[in-house]
Amino acid sequence: MPTHDATNTVKRNRAFISSAMSVPMLTREREFDLARRWRHDQDEKALHELVSAYVRLVVSMASKFNNYGLPMGDLVQEGNIGLMQAAFRFEPEREIRFSTYASWWIKSAMQDYILRNWSIVRSGTSASQKSLFFNLRWLRAKIQNSEDGSLPEDTLETISQKLRVGIKEVEAMSNRLASRDQSLSAPIGEEGDDSLEDFLLDTKPSPEDVTIRTCDGETRGKWLRSALGELSDREQMIIRERRLNEDKVTLEALGERLGITKERVRQIEHKAFEKLKVSVVRISREAASVPTALS
């Protein structure tokens, strides 16, 4: 029996689809005018009207992918992202209908979503793998009149030629599509008392290892802060911007900030970094030579 949340989700999806289908379709002239106003004048009202008119295209395309076992609402959401990308990139001067242009972006967004979520194992990354994933089912059904069973050599070769991929790739994808992900919590054995996860090796570090690494990290952080304190303000700033921060500032940008050439910044950085290494080594040795108190 469906849950309360599931029932509400279905109702919201139906309401959204009904609303999308009730939006009037655009004439070629109106479509061009809206696209031009958005592209040249950044008219957000024009963008909203243009996109709203083609949500029906998203819904229609999402229904074609409903045999992959993913929620219709999620497919529509991804398709809407593709629709927005199309609206931002559309050039009305090329004189093609927006629906024709947007269809590619909507389809691509949905296919990428399916590839990411159909299995925990990535099923395809290249264009050829993507084509293989989405065309293998109907091709094998057309050739064999069935989607079940392993593919014979002649079928593998036929599909390989039609999709322009290697026979081994076709066979690997066929095997992958034939077996879906299995829960690690699923019971196994005659009694059903065990599960797959019971036999997995735990490679995570032990609590003791985690504690040691944390303490070591905190200690090294103290040494680094002490060593930085021995540098001049300018040296500290350059080291932080060039070595310690995630987003490194360029030599040229630092030179402009400090009123010096980028070559001079490079020299100061090199000298300061060498001083910093010497200081860290000295401080660590001094810390190691200090006897610990006995409890």
Secondary structure, 3 states (H helix, E strand, C coil): CCCHHHHHHHHHHHHHHHHHHHCCCCCHHHHHHHHHHHHHHCCHHHHHHHHHHCHHHHHHHHHCCHHHCCCHHHHHHHHHHHHHHHHHHCCHHHCCCHHHHHHHHHHHHHHHHHHHHCCCCCCCCCHHHHHHHHHHHHHHHHHHCCCCCCCCHHHHHHHHHHHCCCHHHHHHHHHHHHCCCCCCCCEECCCCCEEHHHHCCCCCCCHHHHHHHHHHHHHHHHHHHHHHCCCCHHHHHHHHHHHHCCCCCCHHHHHHHHCCCHHHHHHHHHHHHHHHHHHHHHHHHHHHHCCCCCC
